[in-house]
Amino acid sequence: MEDIGKFNEEKFVKLLGAHVSKVRKSRGYSQDRVCLEAGFARGTLSKIENGMVEPKITTLAKISLTIGVPLKKLLDIEL
């Protein structure tokens, strides 16, 4: 396990966003479709996927339900 003192929050948010994008695309969903079905603005998803904002866990849950994957799949990234 990595030393928590070396944890880089900004890097984590970027990795998470890139992973969310990869999983969404692998399921064949556009950003527009996810946002329409999940009920939030397209800009929100774009900012998440580009690592510009740290998503709330409830937002990630909405994304996972919309694209049909377990929430843990969206969080399954290497630190």
mmCIF file of the N, C-alpha and C atoms, coordinates in Angstrom:
data_MODEL
# 
_entry.id   MODEL 
# 
loop_
_atom_site.group_PDB 
_atom_site.id 
_atom_site.type_symbol 
_atom_site.label_atom_id 
_atom_site.label_alt_id 
_atom_site.label_comp_id 
_atom_site.label_asym_id 
_atom_site.label_entity_id 
_atom_site.label_seq_id 
_atom_site.pdbx_PDB_ins_code 
_atom_site.Cartn_x 
_atom_site.Cartn_y 
_atom_site.Cartn_z 
_atom_site.occupancy 
_atom_site.B_iso_or_equiv 
_atom_site.pdbx_formal_charge 
_atom_site.auth_seq_id 
_atom_site.auth_comp_id 
_atom_site.auth_asym_id 
_atom_site.auth_atom_id 
_atom_site.pdbx_PDB_model_num 
ATOM 1   N N  . MET A 1 1  ? 0.849   -1.183 0.000   1.00 0.00 ? 1  MET A N  1 
ATOM 2   C CA . MET A 1 1  ? 0.000   0.000  0.000   1.00 0.00 ? 1  MET A CA 1 
ATOM 3   C C  . MET A 1 1  ? 0.887   1.236  0.000   1.00 0.00 ? 1  MET A C  1 
ATOM 4   N N  . GLU A 1 2  ? 0.496   2.209  -0.787  1.00 0.00 ? 2  GLU A N  1 
ATOM 5   C CA . GLU A 1 2  ? 1.275   3.437  -0.917  1.00 0.00 ? 2  GLU A CA 1 
ATOM 6   C C  . GLU A 1 2  ? 1.132   4.306  0.326   1.00 0.00 ? 2  GLU A C  1 
ATOM 7   N N  . ASP A 1 3  ? 2.202   4.996  0.654   1.00 0.00 ? 3  ASP A N  1 
ATOM 8   C CA . ASP A 1 3  ? 2.214   5.918  1.784   1.00 0.00 ? 3  ASP A CA 1 
ATOM 9   C C  . ASP A 1 3  ? 1.198   7.034  1.539   1.00 0.00 ? 3  ASP A C  1 
ATOM 10  N N  . ILE A 1 4  ? 0.277   7.243  2.475   1.00 0.00 ? 4  ILE A N  1 
ATOM 11  C CA . ILE A 1 4  ? -0.776  8.248  2.318   1.00 0.00 ? 4  ILE A CA 1 
ATOM 12  C C  . ILE A 1 4  ? -0.187  9.642  2.156   1.00 0.00 ? 4  ILE A C  1 
ATOM 13  N N  . GLY A 1 5  ? 1.002   9.861  2.710   1.00 0.00 ? 5  GLY A N  1 
ATOM 14  C CA . GLY A 1 5  ? 1.659   11.152 2.561   1.00 0.00 ? 5  GLY A CA 1 
ATOM 15  C C  . GLY A 1 5  ? 2.028   11.470 1.123   1.00 0.00 ? 5  GLY A C  1 
ATOM 16  N N  . LYS A 1 6  ? 2.100   10.427 0.296   1.00 0.00 ? 6  LYS A N  1 
ATOM 17  C CA . LYS A 1 6  ? 2.436   10.609 -1.120  1.00 0.00 ? 6  LYS A CA 1 
ATOM 18  C C  . LYS A 1 6  ? 1.195   10.670 -2.003  1.00 0.00 ? 6  LYS A C  1 
ATOM 19  N N  . PHE A 1 7  ? 0.023   10.578 -1.409  1.00 0.00 ? 7  PHE A N  1 
ATOM 20  C CA . PHE A 1 7  ? -1.231  10.611 -2.176  1.00 0.00 ? 7  PHE A CA 1 
ATOM 21  C C  . PHE A 1 7  ? -1.402  11.960 -2.844  1.00 0.00 ? 7  PHE A C  1 
ATOM 22  N N  . ASN A 1 8  ? -1.632  11.947 -4.139  1.00 0.00 ? 8  ASN A N  1 
ATOM 23  C CA . ASN A 1 8  ? -1.809  13.169 -4.915  1.00 0.00 ? 8  ASN A CA 1 
ATOM 24  C C  . ASN A 1 8  ? -3.274  13.254 -5.331  1.00 0.00 ? 8  ASN A C  1 
ATOM 25  N N  . GLU A 1 9  ? -4.010  14.126 -4.671  1.00 0.00 ? 9  GLU A N  1 
ATOM 26  C CA . GLU A 1 9  ? -5.451  14.238 -4.910  1.00 0.00 ? 9  GLU A CA 1 
ATOM 27  C C  . GLU A 1 9  ? -5.759  14.645 -6.354  1.00 0.00 ? 9  GLU A C  1 
ATOM 28  N N  . GLU A 1 10 ? -4.995  15.582 -6.886  1.00 0.00 ? 10 GLU A N  1 
ATOM 29  C CA . GLU A 1 10 ? -5.224  16.053 -8.258  1.00 0.00 ? 10 GLU A CA 1 
ATOM 30  C C  . GLU A 1 10 ? -5.026  14.914 -9.257  1.00 0.00 ? 10 GLU A C  1 
ATOM 31  N N  . LYS A 1 11 ? -3.983  14.127 -9.059  1.00 0.00 ? 11 LYS A N  1 
ATOM 32  C CA . LYS A 1 11 ? -3.719  12.982 -9.940  1.00 0.00 ? 11 LYS A CA 1 
ATOM 33  C C  . LYS A 1 11 ? -4.857  11.967 -9.845  1.00 0.00 ? 11 LYS A C  1 
ATOM 34  N N  . PHE A 1 12 ? -5.333  11.719 -8.630  1.00 0.00 ? 12 PHE A N  1 
ATOM 35  C CA . PHE A 1 12 ? -6.436  10.786 -8.439  1.00 0.00 ? 12 PHE A CA 1 
ATOM 36  C C  . PHE A 1 12 ? -7.686  11.230 -9.188  1.00 0.00 ? 12 PHE A C  1 
ATOM 37  N N  . VAL A 1 13 ? -8.031  12.512 -9.095  1.00 0.00 ? 13 VAL A N  1 
ATOM 38  C CA . VAL A 1 13 ? -9.228  13.037 -9.761  1.00 0.00 ? 13 VAL A CA 1 
ATOM 39  C C  . VAL A 1 13 ? -9.093  12.880 -11.273 1.00 0.00 ? 13 VAL A C  1 
ATOM 40  N N  . LYS A 1 14 ? -7.901  13.100 -11.818 1.00 0.00 ? 14 LYS A N  1 
ATOM 41  C CA . LYS A 1 14 ? -7.675  12.925 -13.258 1.00 0.00 ? 14 LYS A CA 1 
ATOM 42  C C  . LYS A 1 14 ? -7.789  11.460 -13.663 1.00 0.00 ? 14 LYS A C  1 
ATOM 43  N N  . LEU A 1 15 ? -7.196  10.572 -12.869 1.00 0.00 ? 15 LEU A N  1 
ATOM 44  C CA . LEU A 1 15 ? -7.294  9.141  -13.154 1.00 0.00 ? 15 LEU A CA 1 
ATOM 45  C C  . LEU A 1 15 ? -8.738  8.654  -13.093 1.00 0.00 ? 15 LEU A C  1 
ATOM 46  N N  . LEU A 1 16 ? -9.450  9.099  -12.079 1.00 0.00 ? 16 LEU A N  1 
ATOM 47  C CA . LEU A 1 16 ? -10.848 8.720  -11.926 1.00 0.00 ? 16 LEU A CA 1 
ATOM 48  C C  . LEU A 1 16 ? -11.663 9.186  -13.125 1.00 0.00 ? 16 LEU A C  1 
ATOM 49  N N  . GLY A 1 17 ? -11.483 10.435 -13.516 1.00 0.00 ? 17 GLY A N  1 
ATOM 50  C CA . GLY A 1 17 ? -12.223 10.976 -14.652 1.00 0.00 ? 17 GLY A CA 1 
ATOM 51  C C  . GLY A 1 17 ? -11.953 10.217 -15.935 1.00 0.00 ? 17 GLY A C  1 
ATOM 52  N N  . ALA A 1 18 ? -10.679 9.917  -16.188 1.00 0.00 ? 18 ALA A N  1 
ATOM 53  C CA . ALA A 1 18 ? -10.316 9.170  -17.398 1.00 0.00 ? 18 ALA A CA 1 
ATOM 54  C C  . ALA A 1 18 ? -10.937 7.775  -17.370 1.00 0.00 ? 18 ALA A C  1 
ATOM 55  N N  . HIS A 1 19 ? -10.988 7.170  -16.200 1.00 0.00 ? 19 HIS A N  1 
ATOM 56  C CA . HIS A 1 19 ? -11.568 5.827  -16.074 1.00 0.00 ? 19 HIS A CA 1 
ATOM 57  C C  . HIS A 1 19 ? -13.083 5.865  -16.295 1.00 0.00 ? 19 HIS A C  1 
ATOM 58  N N  . VAL A 1 20 ? -13.739 6.861  -15.735 1.00 0.00 ? 20 VAL A N  1 
ATOM 59  C CA . VAL A 1 20 ? -15.187 7.004  -15.944 1.00 0.00 ? 20 VAL A CA 1 
ATOM 60  C C  . VAL A 1 20 ? -15.467 7.132  -17.446 1.00 0.00 ? 20 VAL A C  1 
ATOM 61  N N  . SER A 1 21 ? -14.685 7.943  -18.132 1.00 0.00 ? 21 SER A N  1 
ATOM 62  C CA . SER A 1 21 ? -14.848 8.122  -19.574 1.00 0.00 ? 21 SER A CA 1 
ATOM 63  C C  . SER A 1 21 ? -14.657 6.804  -20.317 1.00 0.00 ? 21 SER A C  1 
ATOM 64  N N  . LYS A 1 22 ? -13.611 6.066  -19.969 1.00 0.00 ? 22 LYS A N  1 
ATOM 65  C CA . LYS A 1 22 ? -13.319 4.787  -20.621 1.00 0.00 ? 22 LYS A CA 1 
ATOM 66  C C  . LYS A 1 22 ? -14.460 3.790  -20.422 1.00 0.00 ? 22 LYS A C  1 
ATOM 67  N N  . VAL A 1 23 ? -14.952 3.690  -19.198 1.00 0.00 ? 23 VAL A N  1 
ATOM 68  C CA . VAL A 1 23 ? -16.039 2.746  -18.914 1.00 0.00 ? 23 VAL A CA 1 
ATOM 69  C C  . VAL A 1 23 ? -17.313 3.174  -19.655 1.00 0.00 ? 23 VAL A C  1 
ATOM 70  N N  . ARG A 1 24 ? -17.615 4.465  -19.627 1.00 0.00 ? 24 ARG A N  1 
ATOM 71  C CA . ARG A 1 24 ? -18.810 4.971  -20.331 1.00 0.00 ? 24 ARG A CA 1 
ATOM 72  C C  . ARG A 1 24 ? -18.746 4.626  -21.811 1.00 0.00 ? 24 ARG A C  1 
ATOM 73  N N  . LYS A 1 25 ? -17.615 4.907  -22.433 1.00 0.00 ? 25 LYS A N  1 
ATOM 74  C CA . LYS A 1 25 ? -17.458 4.639  -23.870 1.00 0.00 ? 25 LYS A CA 1 
ATOM 75  C C  . LYS A 1 25 ? -17.536 3.148  -24.173 1.00 0.00 ? 25 LYS A C  1 
ATOM 76  N N  . SER A 1 26 ? -16.965 2.321  -23.283 1.00 0.00 ? 26 SER A N  1 
ATOM 77  C CA . SER A 1 26 ? -17.000 0.867  -23.507 1.00 0.00 ? 26 SER A CA 1 
ATOM 78  C C  . SER A 1 26 ? -18.427 0.327  -23.467 1.00 0.00 ? 26 SER A C  1 
ATOM 79  N N  . ARG A 1 27 ? -19.304 1.037  -22.786 1.00 0.00 ? 27 ARG A N  1 
ATOM 80  C CA . ARG A 1 27 ? -20.713 0.642  -22.712 1.00 0.00 ? 27 ARG A CA 1 
ATOM 81  C C  . ARG A 1 27 ? -21.548 1.255  -23.841 1.00 0.00 ? 27 ARG A C  1 
ATOM 82  N N  . GLY A 1 28 ? -20.908 2.095  -24.683 1.00 0.00 ? 28 GLY A N  1 
ATOM 83  C CA . GLY A 1 28 ? -21.591 2.659  -25.848 1.00 0.00 ? 28 GLY A CA 1 
ATOM 84  C C  . GLY A 1 28 ? -22.463 3.866  -25.550 1.00 0.00 ? 28 GLY A C  1 
ATOM 85  N N  . TYR A 1 29 ? -22.184 4.573  -24.471 1.00 0.00 ? 29 TYR A N  1 
ATOM 86  C CA . TYR A 1 29 ? -22.979 5.734  -24.084 1.00 0.00 ? 29 TYR A CA 1 
ATOM 87  C C  . TYR A 1 29 ? -22.255 7.030  -24.419 1.00 0.00 ? 29 TYR A C  1 
ATOM 88  N N  . SER A 1 30 ? -22.985 7.971  -24.975 1.00 0.00 ? 30 SER A N  1 
ATOM 89  C CA . SER A 1 30 ? -22.437 9.315  -25.191 1.00 0.00 ? 30 SER A CA 1 
ATOM 90  C C  . SER A 1 30 ? -22.597 10.106 -23.894 1.00 0.00 ? 30 SER A C  1 
ATOM 91  N N  . GLN A 1 31 ? -21.841 11.187 -23.784 1.00 0.00 ? 31 GLN A N  1 
ATOM 92  C CA . GLN A 1 31 ? -22.004 12.061 -22.619 1.00 0.00 ? 31 GLN A CA 1 
ATOM 93  C C  . GLN A 1 31 ? -23.428 12.600 -22.577 1.00 0.00 ? 31 GLN A C  1 
ATOM 94  N N  . ASP A 1 32 ? -23.961 12.983 -23.721 1.00 0.00 ? 32 ASP A N  1 
ATOM 95  C CA . ASP A 1 32 ? -25.316 13.537 -23.769 1.00 0.00 ? 32 ASP A CA 1 
ATOM 96  C C  . ASP A 1 32 ? -26.346 12.542 -23.247 1.00 0.00 ? 32 ASP A C  1 
ATOM 97  N N  . ARG A 1 33 ? -26.215 11.300 -23.666 1.00 0.00 ? 33 ARG A N  1 
ATOM 98  C CA . ARG A 1 33 ? -27.190 10.280 -23.238 1.00 0.00 ? 33 ARG A CA 1 
ATOM 99  C C  . ARG A 1 33 ? -27.113 10.044 -21.728 1.00 0.00 ? 33 ARG A C  1 
ATOM 100 N N  . VAL A 1 34 ? -25.893 9.937  -21.201 1.00 0.00 ? 34 VAL A N  1 
ATOM 101 C CA . VAL A 1 34 ? -25.740 9.711  -19.762 1.00 0.00 ? 34 VAL A CA 1 
ATOM 102 C C  . VAL A 1 34 ? -26.360 10.858 -18.983 1.00 0.00 ? 34 VAL A C  1 
ATOM 103 N N  . CYS A 1 35 ? -26.063 12.073 -19.402 1.00 0.00 ? 35 CYS A N  1 
ATOM 104 C CA . CYS A 1 35 ? -26.566 13.236 -18.670 1.00 0.00 ? 35 CYS A CA 1 
ATOM 105 C C  . CYS A 1 35 ? -28.082 13.347 -18.756 1.00 0.00 ? 35 CYS A C  1 
ATOM 106 N N  . LEU A 1 36 ? -28.624 13.073 -19.907 1.00 0.00 ? 36 LEU A N  1 
ATOM 107 C CA . LEU A 1 36 ? -30.078 13.122 -20.066 1.00 0.00 ? 36 LEU A CA 1 
ATOM 108 C C  . LEU A 1 36 ? -30.753 12.090 -19.161 1.00 0.00 ? 36 LEU A C  1 
ATOM 109 N N  . GLU A 1 37 ? -30.232 10.863 -19.176 1.00 0.00 ? 37 GLU A N  1 
ATOM 110 C CA . GLU A 1 37 ? -30.841 9.797  -18.385 1.00 0.00 ? 37 GLU A CA 1 
ATOM 111 C C  . GLU A 1 37 ? -30.571 9.941  -16.881 1.00 0.00 ? 37 GLU A C  1 
ATOM 112 N N  . ALA A 1 38 ? -29.398 10.482 -16.538 1.00 0.00 ? 38 ALA A N  1 
ATOM 113 C CA . ALA A 1 38 ? -29.039 10.614 -15.116 1.00 0.00 ? 38 ALA A CA 1 
ATOM 114 C C  . ALA A 1 38 ? -29.567 11.909 -14.504 1.00 0.00 ? 38 ALA A C  1 
ATOM 115 N N  . GLY A 1 39 ? -29.911 12.877 -15.340 1.00 0.00 ? 39 GLY A N  1 
ATOM 116 C CA . GLY A 1 39 ? -30.517 14.104 -14.843 1.00 0.00 ? 39 GLY A CA 1 
ATOM 117 C C  . GLY A 1 39 ? -29.544 15.172 -14.376 1.00 0.00 ? 39 GLY A C  1 
ATOM 118 N N  . PHE A 1 40 ? -28.406 15.294 -15.050 1.00 0.00 ? 40 PHE A N  1 
ATOM 119 C CA . PHE A 1 40 ? -27.523 16.415 -14.737 1.00 0.00 ? 40 PHE A CA 1 
ATOM 120 C C  . PHE A 1 40 ? -26.943 16.998 -16.018 1.00 0.00 ? 40 PHE A C  1 
ATOM 121 N N  . ALA A 1 41 ? -26.312 18.146 -15.895 1.00 0.00 ? 41 ALA A N  1 
ATOM 122 C CA . ALA A 1 41 ? -25.816 18.889 -17.054 1.00 0.00 ? 41 ALA A CA 1 
ATOM 123 C C  . ALA A 1 41 ? -24.631 18.186 -17.707 1.00 0.00 ? 41 ALA A C  1 
ATOM 124 N N  . ARG A 1 42 ? -24.551 18.273 -19.022 1.00 0.00 ? 42 ARG A N  1 
ATOM 125 C CA . ARG A 1 42 ? -23.452 17.666 -19.772 1.00 0.00 ? 42 ARG A CA 1 
ATOM 126 C C  . ARG A 1 42 ? -22.115 18.222 -19.301 1.00 0.00 ? 42 ARG A C  1 
ATOM 127 N N  . GLY A 1 43 ? -22.087 19.491 -18.969 1.00 0.00 ? 43 GLY A N  1 
ATOM 128 C CA . GLY A 1 43 ? -20.850 20.110 -18.494 1.00 0.00 ? 43 GLY A CA 1 
ATOM 129 C C  . GLY A 1 43 ? -20.324 19.435 -17.244 1.00 0.00 ? 43 GLY A C  1 
ATOM 130 N N  . THR A 1 44 ? -21.221 18.932 -16.426 1.00 0.00 ? 44 THR A N  1 
ATOM 131 C CA . THR A 1 44 ? -20.819 18.238 -15.206 1.00 0.00 ? 44 THR A CA 1 
ATOM 132 C C  . THR A 1 44 ? -20.018 16.989 -15.551 1.00 0.00 ? 44 THR A C  1 
ATOM 133 N N  . LEU A 1 45 ? -20.528 16.175 -16.450 1.00 0.00 ? 45 LEU A N  1 
ATOM 134 C CA . LEU A 1 45 ? -19.837 14.949 -16.842 1.00 0.00 ? 45 LEU A CA 1 
ATOM 135 C C  . LEU A 1 45 ? -18.534 15.269 -17.556 1.00 0.00 ? 45 LEU A C  1 
ATOM 136 N N  . SER A 1 46 ? -18.546 16.255 -18.399 1.00 0.00 ? 46 SER A N  1 
ATOM 137 C CA . SER A 1 46 ? -17.330 16.657 -19.101 1.00 0.00 ? 46 SER A CA 1 
ATOM 138 C C  . SER A 1 46 ? -16.233 17.054 -18.118 1.00 0.00 ? 46 SER A C  1 
ATOM 139 N N  . LYS A 1 47 ? -16.586 17.835 -17.115 1.00 0.00 ? 47 LYS A N  1 
ATOM 140 C CA . LYS A 1 47 ? -15.602 18.263 -16.116 1.00 0.00 ? 47 LYS A CA 1 
ATOM 141 C C  . LYS A 1 47 ? -15.086 17.083 -15.291 1.00 0.00 ? 47 LYS A C  1 
ATOM 142 N N  . ILE A 1 48 ? -15.964 16.129 -14.987 1.00 0.00 ? 48 ILE A N  1 
ATOM 143 C CA . ILE A 1 48 ? -15.541 14.933 -14.256 1.00 0.00 ? 48 ILE A CA 1 
ATOM 144 C C  . ILE A 1 48 ? -14.543 14.143 -15.091 1.00 0.00 ? 48 ILE A C  1 
ATOM 145 N N  . GLU A 1 49 ? -14.912 13.877 -16.338 1.00 0.00 ? 49 GLU A N  1 
ATOM 146 C CA . GLU A 1 49 ? -14.085 13.041 -17.196 1.00 0.00 ? 49 GLU A CA 1 
ATOM 147 C C  . GLU A 1 49 ? -12.754 13.703 -17.556 1.00 0.00 ? 49 GLU A C  1 
ATOM 148 N N  . ASN A 1 50 ? -12.700 15.003 -17.526 1.00 0.00 ? 50 ASN A N  1 
ATOM 149 C CA . ASN A 1 50 ? -11.463 15.717 -17.815 1.00 0.00 ? 50 ASN A CA 1 
ATOM 150 C C  . ASN A 1 50 ? -10.652 16.010 -16.563 1.00 0.00 ? 50 ASN A C  1 
ATOM 151 N N  . GLY A 1 51 ? -11.098 15.496 -15.422 1.00 0.00 ? 51 GLY A N  1 
ATOM 152 C CA . GLY A 1 51 ? -10.362 15.653 -14.176 1.00 0.00 ? 51 GLY A CA 1 
ATOM 153 C C  . GLY A 1 51 ? -10.360 17.059 -13.624 1.00 0.00 ? 51 GLY A C  1 
ATOM 154 N N  . MET A 1 52 ? -11.383 17.828 -13.983 1.00 0.00 ? 52 MET A N  1 
ATOM 155 C CA . MET A 1 52 ? -11.456 19.222 -13.550 1.00 0.00 ? 52 MET A CA 1 
ATOM 156 C C  . MET A 1 52 ? -12.191 19.376 -12.226 1.00 0.00 ? 52 MET A C  1 
ATOM 157 N N  . VAL A 1 53 ? -13.043 18.404 -11.892 1.00 0.00 ? 53 VAL A N  1 
ATOM 158 C CA . VAL A 1 53 ? -13.787 18.446 -10.628 1.00 0.00 ? 53 VAL A CA 1 
ATOM 159 C C  . VAL A 1 53 ? -13.789 17.065 -9.999  1.00 0.00 ? 53 VAL A C  1 
ATOM 160 N N  . GLU A 1 54 ? -13.851 17.036 -8.693  1.00 0.00 ? 54 GLU A N  1 
ATOM 161 C CA . GLU A 1 54 ? -13.976 15.783 -7.961  1.00 0.00 ? 54 GLU A CA 1 
ATOM 162 C C  . GLU A 1 54 ? -15.466 15.467 -7.838  1.00 0.00 ? 54 GLU A C  1 
ATOM 163 N N  . PRO A 1 55 ? -15.904 14.350 -8.423  1.00 0.00 ? 55 PRO A N  1 
ATOM 164 C CA . PRO A 1 55 ? -17.336 14.046 -8.399  1.00 0.00 ? 55 PRO A CA 1 
ATOM 165 C C  . PRO A 1 55 ? -17.826 13.601 -7.030  1.00 0.00 ? 55 PRO A C  1 
ATOM 166 N N  . LYS A 1 56 ? -19.067 13.936 -6.748  1.00 0.00 ? 56 LYS A N  1 
ATOM 167 C CA . LYS A 1 56 ? -19.708 13.421 -5.542  1.00 0.00 ? 56 LYS A CA 1 
ATOM 168 C C  . LYS A 1 56 ? -19.999 11.942 -5.767  1.00 0.00 ? 56 LYS A C  1 
ATOM 169 N N  . ILE A 1 57 ? -20.014 11.184 -4.704  1.00 0.00 ? 57 ILE A N  1 
ATOM 170 C CA . ILE A 1 57 ? -20.284 9.754  -4.806  1.00 0.00 ? 57 ILE A CA 1 
ATOM 171 C C  . ILE A 1 57 ? -21.690 9.509  -5.363  1.00 0.00 ? 57 ILE A C  1 
ATOM 172 N N  . THR A 1 58 ? -22.625 10.404 -5.070  1.00 0.00 ? 58 THR A N  1 
ATOM 173 C CA . THR A 1 58 ? -23.986 10.243 -5.600  1.00 0.00 ? 58 THR A CA 1 
ATOM 174 C C  . THR A 1 58 ? -24.005 10.452 -7.119  1.00 0.00 ? 58 THR A C  1 
ATOM 175 N N  . THR A 1 59 ? -23.166 11.329 -7.612  1.00 0.00 ? 59 THR A N  1 
ATOM 176 C CA . THR A 1 59 ? -23.075 11.534 -9.062  1.00 0.00 ? 59 THR A CA 1 
ATOM 177 C C  . THR A 1 59 ? -22.484 10.295 -9.721  1.00 0.00 ? 59 THR A C  1 
ATOM 178 N N  . LEU A 1 60 ? -21.443 9.724  -9.125  1.00 0.00 ? 60 LEU A N  1 
ATOM 179 C CA . LEU A 1 60 ? -20.875 8.490  -9.666  1.00 0.00 ? 60 LEU A CA 1 
ATOM 180 C C  . LEU A 1 60 ? -21.894 7.358  -9.628  1.00 0.00 ? 60 LEU A C  1 
ATOM 181 N N  . ALA A 1 61 ? -22.702 7.310  -8.588  1.00 0.00 ? 61 ALA A N  1 
ATOM 182 C CA . ALA A 1 61 ? -23.744 6.285  -8.495  1.00 0.00 ? 61 ALA A CA 1 
ATOM 183 C C  . ALA A 1 61 ? -24.765 6.441  -9.622  1.00 0.00 ? 61 ALA A C  1 
ATOM 184 N N  . LYS A 1 62 ? -25.146 7.669  -9.922  1.00 0.00 ? 62 LYS A N  1 
ATOM 185 C CA . LYS A 1 62 ? -26.086 7.917  -11.027 1.00 0.00 ? 62 LYS A CA 1 
ATOM 186 C C  . LYS A 1 62 ? -25.482 7.489  -12.358 1.00 0.00 ? 62 LYS A C  1 
ATOM 187 N N  . ILE A 1 63 ? -24.197 7.775  -12.553 1.00 0.00 ? 63 ILE A N  1 
ATOM 188 C CA . ILE A 1 63 ? -23.528 7.371  -13.789 1.00 0.00 ? 63 ILE A CA 1 
ATOM 189 C C  . ILE A 1 63 ? -23.502 5.849  -13.885 1.00 0.00 ? 63 ILE A C  1 
ATOM 190 N N  . SER A 1 64 ? -23.140 5.179  -12.807 1.00 0.00 ? 64 SER A N  1 
ATOM 191 C CA . SER A 1 64 ? -23.049 3.717  -12.836 1.00 0.00 ? 64 SER A CA 1 
ATOM 192 C C  . SER A 1 64 ? -24.406 3.072  -13.116 1.00 0.00 ? 64 SER A C  1 
ATOM 193 N N  . LEU A 1 65 ? -25.452 3.592  -12.494 1.00 0.00 ? 65 LEU A N  1 
ATOM 194 C CA . LEU A 1 65 ? -26.794 3.057  -12.743 1.00 0.00 ? 65 LEU A CA 1 
ATOM 195 C C  . LEU A 1 65 ? -27.218 3.293  -14.188 1.00 0.00 ? 65 LEU A C  1 
ATOM 196 N N  . THR A 1 66 ? -26.902 4.454  -14.709 1.00 0.00 ? 66 THR A N  1 
ATOM 197 C CA . THR A 1 66 ? -27.293 4.803  -16.074 1.00 0.00 ? 66 THR A CA 1 
ATOM 198 C C  . THR A 1 66 ? -26.613 3.916  -17.104 1.00 0.00 ? 66 THR A C  1 
ATOM 199 N N  . ILE A 1 67 ? -25.314 3.669  -16.934 1.00 0.00 ? 67 ILE A N  1 
ATOM 200 C CA . ILE A 1 67 ? -24.589 2.874  -17.937 1.00 0.00 ? 67 ILE A CA 1 
ATOM 201 C C  . ILE A 1 67 ? -24.599 1.374  -17.625 1.00 0.00 ? 67 ILE A C  1 
ATOM 202 N N  . GLY A 1 68 ? -25.187 1.010  -16.487 1.00 0.00 ? 68 GLY A N  1 
ATOM 203 C CA . GLY A 1 68 ? -25.379 -0.400 -16.173 1.00 0.00 ? 68 GLY A CA 1 
ATOM 204 C C  . GLY A 1 68 ? -24.148 -1.136 -15.686 1.00 0.00 ? 68 GLY A C  1 
ATOM 205 N N  . VAL A 1 69 ? -23.346 -0.462 -14.870 1.00 0.00 ? 69 VAL A N  1 
ATOM 206 C CA . VAL A 1 69 ? -22.188 -1.122 -14.260 1.00 0.00 ? 69 VAL A CA 1 
ATOM 207 C C  . VAL A 1 69 ? -22.232 -0.901 -12.755 1.00 0.00 ? 69 VAL A C  1 
ATOM 208 N N  . PRO A 1 70 ? -21.633 -1.799 -11.988 1.00 0.00 ? 70 PRO A N  1 
ATOM 209 C CA . PRO A 1 70 ? -21.567 -1.575 -10.542 1.00 0.00 ? 70 PRO A CA 1 
ATOM 210 C C  . PRO A 1 70 ? -20.723 -0.331 -10.238 1.00 0.00 ? 70 PRO A C  1 
ATOM 211 N N  . LEU A 1 71 ? -21.074 0.371  -9.209  1.00 0.00 ? 71 LEU A N  1 
ATOM 212 C CA . LEU A 1 71 ? -20.326 1.561  -8.807  1.00 0.00 ? 71 LEU A CA 1 
ATOM 213 C C  . LEU A 1 71 ? -18.851 1.235  -8.598  1.00 0.00 ? 71 LEU A C  1 
ATOM 214 N N  . LYS A 1 72 ? -18.570 0.073  -8.046  1.00 0.00 ? 72 LYS A N  1 
ATOM 215 C CA . LYS A 1 72 ? -17.179 -0.292 -7.783  1.00 0.00 ? 72 LYS A CA 1 
ATOM 216 C C  . LYS A 1 72 ? -16.349 -0.373 -9.059  1.00 0.00 ? 72 LYS A C  1 
ATOM 217 N N  . LYS A 1 73 ? -16.982 -0.619 -10.204 1.00 0.00 ? 73 LYS A N  1 
ATOM 218 C CA . LYS A 1 73 ? -16.258 -0.644 -11.480 1.00 0.00 ? 73 LYS A CA 1 
ATOM 219 C C  . LYS A 1 73 ? -15.746 0.757  -11.828 1.00 0.00 ? 73 LYS A C  1 
ATOM 220 N N  . LEU A 1 74 ? -16.524 1.777  -11.523 1.00 0.00 ? 74 LEU A N  1 
ATOM 221 C CA . LEU A 1 74 ? -16.067 3.143  -11.804 1.00 0.00 ? 74 LEU A CA 1 
ATOM 222 C C  . LEU A 1 74 ? -14.924 3.536  -10.882 1.00 0.00 ? 74 LEU A C  1 
ATOM 223 N N  . LEU A 1 75 ? -14.884 2.937  -9.709  1.00 0.00 ? 75 LEU A N  1 
ATOM 224 C CA . LEU A 1 75 ? -13.855 3.285  -8.725  1.00 0.00 ? 75 LEU A CA 1 
ATOM 225 C C  . LEU A 1 75 ? -12.637 2.365  -8.797  1.00 0.00 ? 75 LEU A C  1 
ATOM 226 N N  . ASP A 1 76 ? -12.651 1.401  -9.696  1.00 0.00 ? 76 ASP A N  1 
ATOM 227 C CA . ASP A 1 76 ? -11.584 0.410  -9.788  1.00 0.00 ? 76 ASP A CA 1 
ATOM 228 C C  . ASP A 1 76 ? -10.407 0.957  -10.608 1.00 0.00 ? 76 ASP A C  1 
ATOM 229 N N  . ILE A 1 77 ? -9.599  1.807  -9.965  1.00 0.00 ? 77 ILE A N  1 
ATOM 230 C CA . ILE A 1 77 ? -8.444  2.398  -10.626 1.00 0.00 ? 77 ILE A CA 1 
ATOM 231 C C  . ILE A 1 77 ? -7.196  2.174  -9.785  1.00 0.00 ? 77 ILE A C  1 
ATOM 232 N N  . GLU A 1 78 ? -6.069  2.114  -10.469 1.00 0.00 ? 78 GLU A N  1 
ATOM 233 C CA . GLU A 1 78 ? -4.783  1.979  -9.787  1.00 0.00 ? 78 GLU A CA 1 
ATOM 234 C C  . GLU A 1 78 ? -4.357  3.336  -9.273  1.00 0.00 ? 78 GLU A C  1 
ATOM 235 N N  . LEU A 1 79 ? -3.960  3.387  -8.014  1.00 0.00 ? 79 LEU A N  1 
ATOM 236 C CA . LEU A 1 79 ? -3.479  4.644  -7.447  1.00 0.00 ? 79 LEU A CA 1 
ATOM 237 C C  . LEU A 1 79 ? -2.026  4.789  -7.681  1.00 0.00 ? 79 LEU A C  1 
# 
